[in-house]
Amino acid sequence: MKRKTNTPYLRALRLRSAFTQDEVAFLLGTFDRTHVSRHESGKCVPILADYHAYALIFGTSVAAAFESEHAEITKEVRKRARSLHESLAHRTSDPLRGQKRAALEKIIRRCSTNQST
């Protein structure tokens, strides 16, 4: 899966907040505006801590701040969950097959619900 930040939205959030890249970098704890610039340009994918920090700084959820990534991840997880669900249908020797398939059905439903929002 190709990973790239939601460049226009991340930059728009920063501009809407009136912060400079230097100020956002300080809030992220990096003290280097190139860190923020690389995220905004899509040259670098944020680490998990940065995703959460951006959401806190801009007052939004991680899913909303990185909407395109969230949608792509949701699509991929749903696809893999469906595949595993089908595969488990044929694994009659797995004693936890029913429990696993039920959990996968919940994952598929969650991904379908998240995809439509």
C-alpha positions as a Markdown table, in Angstrom:
| # | Residue | x | y | z |
|---|---|---|---|---|
| 1 | Met | 0.0 | 0.0 | 0.0 |
| 2 | Lys | 1.4 | 3.4 | -1.0 |
| 3 | Arg | 1.5 | 5.7 | 2.0 |
| 4 | Lys | 1.4 | 9.4 | 1.5 |
| 5 | Thr | 0.0 | 12.1 | 3.8 |
| 6 | Asn | -3.1 | 14.1 | 3.0 |
| 7 | Thr | -1.0 | 17.0 | 2.0 |
| 8 | Pro | -3.6 | 19.7 | 1.2 |
| 9 | Tyr | -5.6 | 19.0 | 4.3 |
| 10 | Leu | -2.7 | 18.9 | 6.8 |
| 11 | Arg | -1.4 | 22.2 | 5.4 |
| 12 | Ala | -4.9 | 23.7 | 5.5 |
| 13 | Leu | -5.3 | 22.7 | 9.1 |
| 14 | Arg | -2.0 | 24.4 | 10.0 |
| 15 | Leu | -2.9 | 27.5 | 8.1 |
| 16 | Arg | -6.4 | 27.6 | 9.7 |
| 17 | Ser | -4.8 | 27.4 | 13.1 |
| 18 | Ala | -2.5 | 30.4 | 12.2 |
| 19 | Phe | 0.6 | 28.4 | 13.2 |
| 20 | Thr | 3.8 | 28.5 | 11.3 |
| 21 | Gln | 5.7 | 25.3 | 10.4 |
| 22 | Asp | 8.2 | 26.2 | 13.1 |
| 23 | Glu | 5.5 | 26.5 | 15.8 |
| 24 | Val | 3.9 | 23.2 | 14.8 |
| 25 | Ala | 7.3 | 21.5 | 14.8 |
| 26 | Phe | 7.9 | 22.9 | 18.3 |
| 27 | Leu | 4.5 | 21.5 | 19.4 |
| 28 | Leu | 5.5 | 18.1 | 17.9 |
| 29 | Gly | 8.7 | 18.2 | 19.8 |
| 30 | Thr | 11.0 | 18.2 | 16.7 |
| 31 | Phe | 12.1 | 21.9 | 16.7 |
| 32 | Asp | 12.7 | 21.6 | 13.0 |
| 33 | Arg | 10.1 | 23.0 | 10.5 |
| 34 | Thr | 11.4 | 20.6 | 7.7 |
| 35 | His | 9.8 | 17.8 | 9.7 |
| 36 | Val | 6.4 | 19.5 | 9.2 |
| 37 | Ser | 7.2 | 20.5 | 5.7 |
| 38 | Arg | 8.0 | 16.9 | 4.7 |
| 39 | His | 4.6 | 15.8 | 6.2 |
| 40 | Glu | 2.7 | 18.5 | 4.4 |
| 41 | Ser | 4.4 | 17.8 | 1.0 |
| 42 | Gly | 3.9 | 14.1 | 1.3 |
| 43 | Lys | 7.7 | 13.4 | 1.2 |
| 44 | Cys | 7.6 | 11.7 | 4.7 |
| 45 | Val | 4.9 | 9.8 | 6.4 |
| 46 | Pro | 4.3 | 10.8 | 10.1 |
| 47 | Ile | 5.1 | 8.3 | 12.8 |
| 48 | Leu | 2.2 | 7.3 | 15.1 |
| 49 | Ala | 3.1 | 9.9 | 17.7 |
| 50 | Asp | 3.0 | 12.6 | 15.1 |
| 51 | Tyr | -0.5 | 11.5 | 13.9 |
| 52 | His | -1.8 | 11.8 | 17.4 |
| 53 | Ala | 0.0 | 15.1 | 18.0 |
| 54 | Tyr | -1.4 | 16.7 | 14.9 |
| 55 | Ala | -4.9 | 15.6 | 15.9 |
| 56 | Leu | -4.4 | 17.2 | 19.3 |
| 57 | Ile | -2.8 | 20.4 | 17.9 |
| 58 | Phe | -5.6 | 20.9 | 15.3 |
| 59 | Gly | -8.5 | 19.7 | 17.5 |
| 60 | Thr | -9.6 | 16.9 | 15.2 |
| 61 | Ser | -9.4 | 13.1 | 15.1 |
| 62 | Val | -6.6 | 11.2 | 13.5 |
| 63 | Ala | -9.0 | 9.8 | 11.0 |
| 64 | Ala | -10.3 | 13.3 | 10.1 |
| 65 | Ala | -6.8 | 14.8 | 9.9 |
| 66 | Phe | -5.5 | 12.1 | 7.7 |
| 67 | Glu | -8.7 | 11.2 | 5.9 |
| 68 | Ser | -7.2 | 9.7 | 2.7 |
| 69 | Glu | -4.9 | 7.4 | 4.7 |
| 70 | His | -7.7 | 6.4 | 7.0 |
| 71 | Ala | -9.9 | 5.5 | 4.0 |
| 72 | Glu | -7.1 | 3.5 | 2.3 |
| 73 | Ile | -6.2 | 1.6 | 5.5 |
| 74 | Thr | -9.9 | 0.9 | 6.1 |
| 75 | Lys | -10.3 | -0.5 | 2.5 |
| 76 | Glu | -7.3 | -2.7 | 2.9 |
| 77 | Val | -8.2 | -4.1 | 6.3 |
| 78 | Arg | -11.7 | -4.8 | 5.1 |
| 79 | Lys | -10.4 | -6.6 | 2.0 |
| 80 | Arg | -8.0 | -8.8 | 4.1 |
| 81 | Ala | -10.7 | -9.5 | 6.7 |
| 82 | Arg | -13.1 | -10.7 | 4.0 |
| 83 | Ser | -10.3 | -12.9 | 2.6 |
| 84 | Leu | -9.5 | -14.4 | 6.0 |
| 85 | His | -13.2 | -14.9 | 6.7 |
| 86 | Glu | -13.6 | -16.9 | 3.5 |
| 87 | Ser | -10.5 | -18.9 | 4.2 |
| 88 | Leu | -11.7 | -19.8 | 7.7 |
| 89 | Ala | -14.9 | -21.2 | 6.2 |
| 90 | His | -12.9 | -24.1 | 4.9 |
| 91 | Arg | -10.7 | -24.7 | 8.0 |
| 92 | Thr | -13.0 | -27.1 | 9.7 |
| 93 | Ser | -10.2 | -28.4 | 11.9 |
| 94 | Asp | -9.8 | -25.0 | 13.6 |
| 95 | Pro | -11.7 | -25.2 | 17.0 |
| 96 | Leu | -11.9 | -21.4 | 17.2 |
| 97 | Arg | -13.2 | -20.9 | 13.6 |
| 98 | Gly | -16.6 | -19.7 | 14.6 |
| 99 | Gln | -15.2 | -17.2 | 17.1 |
| 100 | Lys | -12.7 | -15.9 | 14.6 |
| 101 | Arg | -15.3 | -15.6 | 11.8 |
| 102 | Ala | -17.6 | -13.6 | 14.2 |
| 103 | Ala | -14.8 | -11.2 | 15.1 |
| 104 | Leu | -13.9 | -10.8 | 11.4 |
| 105 | Glu | -17.6 | -10.0 | 10.6 |
| 106 | Lys | -17.4 | -7.2 | 13.2 |
| 107 | Ile | -14.2 | -5.9 | 11.6 |
| 108 | Ile | -15.9 | -5.9 | 8.2 |
| 109 | Arg | -18.9 | -4.1 | 9.5 |
| 110 | Arg | -16.7 | -1.5 | 11.3 |
| 111 | Cys | -14.7 | -1.0 | 8.1 |
| 112 | Ser | -17.9 | -0.7 | 6.0 |
| 113 | Thr | -19.3 | 1.9 | 8.4 |
| 114 | Asn | -16.1 | 3.9 | 8.6 |
| 115 | Gln | -15.8 | 3.8 | 4.8 |
| 116 | Ser | -19.2 | 5.4 | 4.3 |
| 117 | Thr | -18.6 | 8.3 | 6.8 |
